[in-house]
Amino acid sequence: MSTIRMLLVLVLIAGSFTISACGIKPWVKPYERANMADPIMSFARDPVAESYKNHVHQAREGARGAESGAGGGCGCN
């Protein structure tokens, strides 16, 4: 009897996690996007050299703008 009860509890917990995953809201609010666009948030040690490497990569691949976006904090770019 206890194994059936434990199985039921595990199914309820897994179901609640599954249902709660459907209601995720964006973590970054529109007014917080300026903080994310700050240059200090970049992973590159040398932003100028990284920008040049990205330019060369885009010219070789024939694609542009696929790896990152530049712009302000409003999210409109």
Buried (B, 14 or more C-beta within 10 A) or exposed (E): EEEEEEEEEEEEEEEEEEEEEEEEEEEEEEEEBEEEBEEEEEEEEEEEEBEEEBEEEBEEEEEEEEEEEEEEBEEEE
